[in-house]
Amino acid sequence: MMRLSRDLAGPGLAPGGSIVAIGAFDGLHRGHRMLLAQVCERAQATGCLPAVVSFEPLPRAFFSPAPLPRLSGVRDKLEGLAAAGIAHTLLLRFNARLSAMSAEDFVQQVLVHRLAAREVWVGGDFRFGHARRGDVAMLERLGAQWGFATRVMPPVTMNGARISASRIRALLAAGECSGAAELLGHPFVITGRVGHGNRLGRALGFPTANIALGRRVSPVQGIFAVRVGLGQSPCSWPAVASLGVRPTVNQVARPLLEVHLFDFDGDLYGQRMAVEFVAKLRDEQRFDDLESLKAQMDVDARRAREILGMNPRLAEA
């Protein structure tokens, strides 16, 4: 079981030394997973603890004037790190105090004191410390002073371009679910707990399970063919989903994920649900009346059934 720590200061977490990866790890894409595999391999070879230093909120989000779309929530990221074999994650609160910390102090307090780092693994464009003054060259110099080696993970490419979270976000924003899944190494998934809605979907013949995203900003919006997993079950139940602000009726301030599970009869309230995005059907749009909305929902359901390998005619039954 992976251990989690949040505090910048505190006792040492790895008395026997650690092999450390540093990064945002949003989405845990193929490049992240290759880096984590290297860390775990080196930890096993050296008898050290495989560890990660990450940040919440993400540094880019902290400094950005606009909300930053996320590929994964905090819980999803931590579960992914644990599944990759990481034994301890130091998930630092990125705030004004941390952003003001010098690169030298970050190395001494976090990497040396808290994690007793023997090797530190980063990407080639890694920057750290106040005003992003620290870089790989500085990390190498400080490592020589404090007794750890700096390892740089070469870029991981696919189809001639580097795999990155920003590239995946752009694909998802453009509705390219399959292209994003290829770079992620898994489909894009949003997880959350099913809450109560206003039952309008049920009145229109499409009862939905509603997941509020809270402060999380999704890189996708619109109508999608999806697959759903409940609890610990894999995402296998076919469904159609809407993620947006419901412009036709009861517009909401924050985007809401509404999922209609095909041929499902049961109570989903309070259950944890994972929604796997398979294909985008269309953008969200405003309709003049509920009849027009209902007609489009029928079309969306037929298309989703077809994409998911179901009989689209069943949507008319």
C-alpha angles and dihedrals in degrees: 000000000000118000120222128208127180107181126099092211129044144091125324114283100197112041091175094048132261143236105225135200118194124201150102092262093195108174095358092242127186093279092052091049093052090051092050091048090055091049093050092046092051092045091054092047093050100035091241132132117267105229142172132208112203137155140234120224094030112249091240090054092048092056099034118103089210127053113270117231112235129216092202139016122238094260092050091050093051093047089050093050090050091049089051090059102259110153100195132020121195101202103189123203104241104217140133092288094053094042089055094051115111120240090245093053091047091056094046098043102035108025100031107029102031101032106021088220119209094176130015118202120201141152121264093254094051115144127177145167131044113340088001088278094149120083138164093281091054091046089054092051093048091045091056088052096047101035107256132114123233116225121192118207111220116234114277110223136192126185090000097304135093117260109239138157091243091055091050092048089052092052092050092048088054091051094251097141096160093049091050091048090053092056094041092049088229136047119280108262135187117199130193146130120281113246136184122280135184093271093237090131090057090051089053093049095258110095110195139202108226125214118187112212094205110194094343114112115213122215089218133066131170139051119324145180104236144171122225135212123194121210108327094342119117120255100269108123110101117233146150120237141193122205115186148069099298097241096187099054134016096350110215127218095227126039114267127204111222119184128192111198112209116240093354125144116181148085113279100170112130095009122127110243133191116205117200114200111223106167138349115240101185146319121279112267142179120249128202095233144359093261091060090046092050091050091053091047089056089053092047091050093052092049092047092050090051094048091048093051097256130128105270091203089070088072088067095053 
